[in-house]
Amino acid sequence: MKIEFISNGNIAKVVIRSFITEHRKLNRLVDAALLRAPVQQSTTGLLFRVTTLYGKQNHVRRAHKIICLEVSR
């Protein structure tokens, strides 16, 4: 699983790339971020999943921090 923070001025995004076998972990990370930060999400792919969380920069930073804490659990 690869987690990447990308900032484009006021709009930012977090891109999470994972394999299909990490499906439950990915869902847990995305759910935690969506419940605690007002961001939107988009998911593409079947075998290799690419999930993008996007929104205002401060909200996406908060989501990135939450995701990093959840990964370490």
Secondary structure, DSSP 8 states (H G I E B T S, - for coil): -EEEEEEETTEEEEEEEEEGGGHHHHHHHHHHHHHHS--EEEEE-SSEEEEEEEEEHHHHHHHHHHHHHHHT-
